Amino acid sequence: MRYYFTFIIAVLCLCFSALSYANTIKTLPVVDATQLINTNTECWYDNKRYSEGAIVQVHSVTLICAAKYTQHNNSQLMWLKLDKQGNLIYPKKPSTITVN
């Protein structure tokens, strides 16, 4: 009887110790808001930071992290589309200016 009781205690201890590792907490990185406002030298996608030239495939669209204004050396970065030949597709600027 004493051996059965010891065996049952040992099995219960093994079960509880195995279950203690089952629940893991997924942590997300903390983003410093001042860094985002001041620098803008990175592109963000899926809570990850990418540098200039990084390419990401989203469904059927290919995006590249590139300069927002090509004529400026330290321009902000943004995600731009790539066409099938690998050329950047910039957003179209409005042809007219409207004033309310």
KAHUCOR-V583352 format. One record per backbone hydrogen bond with DSSP energy under -0.5 kcal/mol. CO is the residue of the C=O (numbers start at 0). NH is the residue of the N-H. E is the energy in kcal/mol with one decimal. If there is no record, write none. Layout:
CO,NH,E / CO,NH,E
This chain:
0,4,-2.1 / 1,5,-2.0 / 2,6,-2.4 / 3,7,-2.6 / 4,8,-2.1 / 5,9,-2.2 / 6,10,-2.2 / 7,11,-2.4 / 8,12,-2.3 / 9,13,-1.9 / 10,14,-2.3 / 11,15,-2.5 / 12,16,-2.1 / 13,17,-2.0 / 14,18,-2.1 / 15,19,-1.2 / 17,20,-0.8 / 18,21,-1.1 / 18,22,-0.6 / 21,23,-0.9 / 23,25,-0.5 / 24,26,-0.6 / 29,31,-0.5 / 30,32,-0.7 / 31,35,-1.3 / 32,36,-2.0 / 33,37,-2.4 / 34,38,-1.9 / 34,39,-0.8 / 39,76,-1.5 / 42,49,-3.3 / 44,47,-1.2 / 47,44,-2.3 / 49,42,-2.8 / 50,53,-1.7 / 53,64,-2.4 / 55,57,-0.6 / 55,62,-3.1 / 56,58,-0.6 / 57,60,-2.7 / 60,57,-3.0 / 60,62,-0.5 / 61,81,-2.1 / 62,55,-2.7 / 63,65,-0.8 / 63,79,-2.6 / 64,52,-3.4 / 65,77,-2.7 / 67,69,-0.5 / 68,71,-1.2 / 71,74,-0.7 / 75,67,-3.5 / 77,65,-2.5 / 79,63,-2.6 / 80,88,-2.4 / 82,85,-1.4 / 86,82,-2.3 / 87,89,-0.6 / 88,80,-0.8
